[in-house]
Amino acid sequence: MRKLVLLRYLVAWAPFYIGMSLLQAQTITTLAYDTNGNRLTKTLQGSSPNPSVTASPGAVSLNQASTLTASGCPGTIRWSTGQEGPSISVTPTVTTQYTAECFTAGCPVNGLGQVTVEVYSCSADAIGVTASRFTVRYGETVTLTAYGCPGTVQWSNGQSGFTITPQIYGNTSTFTAHCSKRHCPSGSTGSVSITGISGCLPGDVLVSARAGAWNAPATWACGRVPGLTDTVYLLHAITLDGIAGQAKTIIANGGSLLHLNGGYVTLQTP
């Protein structure tokens, strides 16, 4: 009489380490039983480990080569490029993902590892800058926007971002946007100039006209001494000799204050 053999398959996933990467190994257990439930044979088969894949360098310029290396495979490495071996050289023209497949004798499942090589370009970009207004009164703000930059923007006044809103002081203020891209040592720039207008209307910034005493009207462009509601813009050296001055705030652009004999300025409390 022939024995009836029943086959049962058990599949288990067991993690183990090769180097610093966690790999998933598949173990296929085949059990054979007779009609009485007695186990006849037990066969174990495992899968190839997933190789750890690196690229050096991981980012290249056009026509630059990168070396791909696969480790942790006890068998043969075959690459998605068709090449074989633990290490190959590639020269991608666009950002490309590469796959390394681990073939191990006796293992029904092949392990896989992947790595991406980034391709970048450092060609010059046409950077432009627009302004919401090109002429403003001293102390007013203007919105500046840089466009055409595929990276990040840093401005000449220390701010960053595609859009900034600086206050304008001075007859002419020039702002330059610098475009930076990853892996590129230098970038493109774009600039815009804003004209500032000073005046003597209520709310206008009070500008120094020449070096002199704080309390002398001729020291100031509007012919009057600053008060507690005035924003003062200093272009010259101003002296406070034993006197108390007043201002809302003081902005020095090449100018300065010289305090003599206890002279001081009281600023408006916010």
Phi, psi and omega per residue, in radians:
M1 nan 2.431 -3.130
R2 -1.424 2.498 3.072
K3 -1.503 2.394 3.055
L4 -1.544 2.220 -3.116
V5 -1.904 2.182 3.093
L6 -1.782 2.329 3.121
L7 -1.904 2.281 3.080
R8 -2.161 2.443 -3.118
Y9 -2.052 2.246 3.080
L10 -2.042 2.210 3.124
V11 -1.986 2.203 -3.132
A12 -2.285 2.448 3.077
W13 -1.821 2.208 -3.115
A14 -2.217 2.159 3.111
P15 -1.393 2.495 2.970
F16 -2.593 2.926 -3.004
Y17 -1.922 2.430 2.915
I18 -2.266 2.058 -3.058
G19 1.159 -2.227 -3.106
M20 -1.882 0.084 -3.060
S21 -1.878 2.479 3.101
L22 -1.478 2.152 -3.130
L23 -1.935 2.689 3.089
Q24 -1.930 2.004 3.116
A25 -1.794 2.344 3.122
Q26 -1.776 2.232 3.075
T27 -1.961 2.142 3.094
I28 -1.811 2.060 -3.141
T29 -1.840 2.119 3.131
T30 -1.882 2.093 -3.136
L31 -1.981 2.297 3.104
A32 -1.958 2.302 -3.110
Y33 -2.192 2.634 3.014
D34 -1.572 -3.073 -3.062
T35 -1.176 -0.324 3.127
N36 -1.592 0.035 3.116
G37 1.537 0.148 3.126
N38 -1.467 2.326 3.140
R39 -1.298 2.249 -3.122
L40 -1.660 -0.842 -3.101
T41 -2.464 2.803 3.060
K42 -2.458 2.090 -3.118
T43 -2.084 2.292 3.121
L44 -1.946 2.308 3.030
Q45 -2.331 2.445 -3.135
G46 -2.102 2.968 3.112
S47 -1.737 2.777 3.060
S48 -1.205 2.543 3.116
P49 -1.243 2.706 3.048
N50 -1.316 2.087 -3.117
P51 -1.232 2.636 3.024
S52 -1.552 2.191 -3.020
V53 -2.075 2.310 3.106
T54 -2.242 2.751 3.076
A55 -2.206 2.341 3.137
S56 -2.388 1.947 -0.080
P57 -1.358 2.822 -3.138
G58 -1.414 -0.239 3.100
A59 -2.358 2.309 -3.076
V60 -2.331 2.707 2.984
S61 -1.466 2.978 -3.104
L62 -1.042 2.365 -3.139
N63 1.267 0.187 3.068
Q64 -1.695 2.452 -3.103
A65 -1.566 2.677 3.043
S66 -2.276 2.492 3.130
T67 -1.734 2.162 3.108
L68 -1.755 2.353 -3.119
T69 -2.304 2.270 3.087
A70 -1.981 2.310 3.137
S71 -2.295 2.799 3.098
G72 1.575 0.174 3.116
C73 -1.860 2.107 -3.136
P74 -1.381 -0.099 -3.114
G75 -1.996 -2.286 -3.079
T76 -1.887 2.384 3.081
I77 -1.720 2.208 3.015
R78 -2.093 2.327 -3.045
W79 -1.736 2.771 3.114
S80 -1.139 -0.235 3.076
T81 -1.423 -0.167 -3.078
G82 1.701 -0.144 -3.139
Q83 -1.446 2.820 3.087
E84 -2.177 2.712 3.096
G85 2.101 2.766 -3.086
P86 -1.224 -0.322 -3.104
S87 -2.495 2.325 3.105
I88 -2.404 2.869 3.086
S89 -1.972 2.352 3.128
V90 -2.254 2.668 3.081
T91 -2.311 1.423 -3.085
P92 -1.277 2.652 3.070
T93 -1.731 -0.305 3.050
V94 -2.409 2.878 3.093
T95 -1.000 2.185 -2.965
T96 -2.359 2.446 3.026
Q97 -1.724 2.296 -3.135
Y98 -1.983 2.522 -3.132
T99 -2.072 2.315 3.030
A100 -1.904 2.216 -3.120
E101 -1.937 2.263 -3.104
C102 -1.704 2.066 3.093
F103 -1.855 2.127 3.121
T104 -2.202 2.288 -3.115
A105 -1.001 2.314 3.101
G106 1.505 -0.052 3.136
C107 -1.820 2.160 -3.077
P108 -1.329 -0.308 -3.092
V109 -2.092 2.293 3.141
N110 -1.563 2.467 3.076
G111 -1.452 2.621 -3.101
L112 -2.219 2.509 3.023
G113 -2.449 2.571 -3.074
Q114 -2.342 2.700 3.051
V115 -2.642 2.597 3.136
T116 -1.991 2.329 3.051
V117 -1.868 2.099 -3.128
E118 -1.506 2.372 3.063
V119 -1.927 2.172 -3.098
Y120 -2.113 2.807 3.118
S121 -2.209 2.319 3.113
C122 -1.840 0.443 3.106
S123 -1.171 2.697 -3.102
A124 -1.176 2.461 3.097
D125 -1.894 2.582 3.113
A126 -1.462 1.697 -3.091
I127 -1.655 2.260 3.086
G128 -2.112 2.734 3.113
V129 -2.308 2.258 3.068
T130 -1.995 2.760 3.139
A131 -2.284 2.516 3.106
S132 -1.194 -0.529 3.055
R133 -2.587 2.584 3.137
F134 -1.866 -0.157 3.071
T135 -2.368 2.151 -3.132
V136 -2.448 2.834 3.062
R137 -1.413 2.675 3.129
Y138 -0.896 2.369 3.087
G139 1.575 -0.231 3.114
E140 -1.429 2.813 -3.134
T141 -1.787 2.737 3.068
V142 -2.404 2.507 3.131
T143 -1.676 2.138 3.135
L144 -1.950 2.359 -3.117
T145 -2.280 2.250 3.069
A146 -1.718 2.449 3.124
Y147 -2.382 2.800 3.123
G148 1.541 0.132 -3.129
C149 -1.785 2.098 3.113
P150 -1.459 0.013 -3.131
G151 -2.053 -2.243 3.125
T152 -2.011 2.702 -3.074
V153 -2.030 2.262 3.041
Q154 -2.092 2.291 -3.077
W155 -1.705 2.770 -3.106
S156 -1.174 -0.314 3.105
N157 -1.590 0.133 3.082
G158 1.686 -0.205 3.129
Q159 -1.424 2.856 3.130
S160 -2.345 2.815 -3.115
G161 1.980 2.809 -3.107
F162 -1.233 -0.459 -3.119
T163 -2.259 2.328 3.066
I164 -2.330 2.823 -3.133
T165 -2.345 1.412 -3.114
P166 -1.486 2.742 2.959
Q167 -1.466 2.545 -3.072
I168 -1.868 2.202 3.013
Y169 -2.349 2.477 -3.130
G170 1.760 2.774 -3.088
N171 -1.116 -0.713 3.121
T172 -2.419 2.223 3.091
S173 -2.102 2.123 3.136
T174 -1.864 2.248 -3.140
F175 -2.044 2.295 -3.136
T176 -2.044 2.247 3.085
A177 -1.736 2.185 3.138
H178 -1.881 2.163 -3.120
C179 -1.658 2.173 3.119
S180 -2.022 2.404 3.082
K181 -2.139 2.571 3.136
R182 -0.984 2.414 3.070
H183 1.305 -0.090 -3.087
C184 -1.775 2.234 -3.067
P185 -1.224 -0.468 3.141
S186 -2.447 2.837 -3.086
G187 -2.387 -3.065 -3.134
S188 -1.636 2.808 -3.139
T189 -2.316 2.746 3.023
G190 -2.510 2.544 -3.048
S191 -2.303 2.790 3.041
V192 -2.591 2.551 3.129
S193 -2.023 2.386 -3.141
I194 -2.045 2.319 3.126
T195 -1.610 2.257 3.089
G196 -1.789 2.455 -3.129
I197 -2.069 2.173 3.039
S198 -1.718 2.747 -3.132
G199 -2.843 -3.033 -3.105
C200 -2.120 0.402 3.087
L201 -1.389 2.777 3.084
P202 -0.970 2.283 -3.126
G203 1.599 -0.185 3.117
D204 -1.249 2.667 3.078
V205 -1.278 2.341 -3.135
L206 -1.568 2.083 -3.018
V207 -1.865 2.439 3.067
S208 -1.240 2.453 -3.125
A209 -1.739 -0.453 -3.124
R210 -2.875 2.943 3.054
A211 -1.236 2.456 -3.133
G212 2.960 -2.883 -3.108
A213 -1.421 2.499 3.132
W214 -1.003 -0.725 -3.026
N215 -1.556 0.247 3.084
A216 -1.747 2.069 -3.128
P217 -0.955 -0.578 -3.105
A218 -1.180 -0.259 3.118
T219 -1.243 -0.362 -2.997
W220 -1.940 2.543 -3.051
A221 -1.086 -0.500 -3.125
C222 -1.652 0.060 3.089
G223 1.217 0.464 3.090
R224 -2.484 2.692 -3.126
V225 -1.401 2.415 -3.141
P226 -1.041 2.558 3.054
G227 -2.020 -3.067 -3.024
L228 -1.201 -0.261 -3.134
T229 -1.754 0.061 -3.065
D230 -1.659 2.337 2.887
T231 -1.484 2.151 -3.039
V232 -1.821 2.290 -3.140
Y233 -2.014 1.973 -3.023
L234 -1.687 2.109 3.020
L235 -1.920 -0.117 -3.035
H236 -2.366 3.026 3.070
A237 -1.461 2.105 -3.093
I238 -2.000 2.360 -3.066
T239 -1.877 2.328 2.988
L240 -1.977 1.709 -3.058
D241 -1.812 1.643 3.123
G242 1.180 0.364 -3.115
I243 -2.150 2.849 3.082
A244 -1.920 2.062 3.089
G245 -1.724 2.912 3.126
Q246 -2.351 2.592 3.062
A247 -2.904 2.743 3.038
K248 -1.299 -0.849 3.062
T249 -2.753 2.802 -3.116
I250 -2.196 2.268 3.083
I251 -2.083 2.098 -3.114
A252 -1.780 2.132 3.065
N253 -2.202 1.366 -3.068
G254 1.595 -0.213 3.108
G255 -1.684 3.046 -3.112
S256 -2.737 2.905 3.067
L257 -2.002 2.345 3.090
L258 -2.017 1.981 -3.096
H259 -1.661 2.097 3.127
L260 -2.193 2.502 3.032
N261 0.913 0.754 3.069
G262 1.396 0.188 3.109
G263 -1.170 2.549 -3.108
Y264 -2.723 2.970 3.092
V265 -2.170 2.285 3.040
T266 -1.661 2.175 3.117
L267 -1.741 2.593 -3.142
Q268 -1.123 2.323 3.110
T269 -1.342 2.232 -3.122
P270 -1.014 nan nan
